[in-house]
């Protein structure tokens, strides 16, 4: 067996064993739990801006508010609505506020 063949074989064994270890965490409830049960909220700051995130099932909301537009990572004002698979995405951007809402069926 050549040097590269041994290295490749060791890599395959390492990847396979890590997959086995990750797959057998013993927490079967997590894997069987429906996605729709997940719900969380968070509030944080990104520089001078307030960031709020919410998720309930597949629906989510992101709100970023920057006083007087200082620190905003977007420019301009616009509204947009589009489909992303089974979800409808609505974006509403203003000078000092950005809101993105995702609603899925």
Phi, psi and omega in degrees: 000133179281169182299316182290327179293317178296317180297317179296319180295319178295321179296316179297316180295318180296316180295319180295316182290326178291325177295321178294317181294320180289326183284340184248060182277354178079359182257078184286334179298324180298319182285332181268351184287128180297145180299329184293343181283344184285132179211131177201159177223147174213148175230134180208183178236145173233092187066232181277001186260147174264132182239126176239132177231138177223146174217134176222108185064233179268351180276143179215161180218134175233125177233128176236123180239126180237115183302125181059018178077004181286123180092358180295136180266004178241160179231143177089180177234134178198163173232143183211143175219130180207166179261141173231091186067235179275002185254150172252126181250127177242127178240132177228109182248133175234176182303321185242007183212139176232129182227129178231121182239131179240122178240126181242149177277000000 
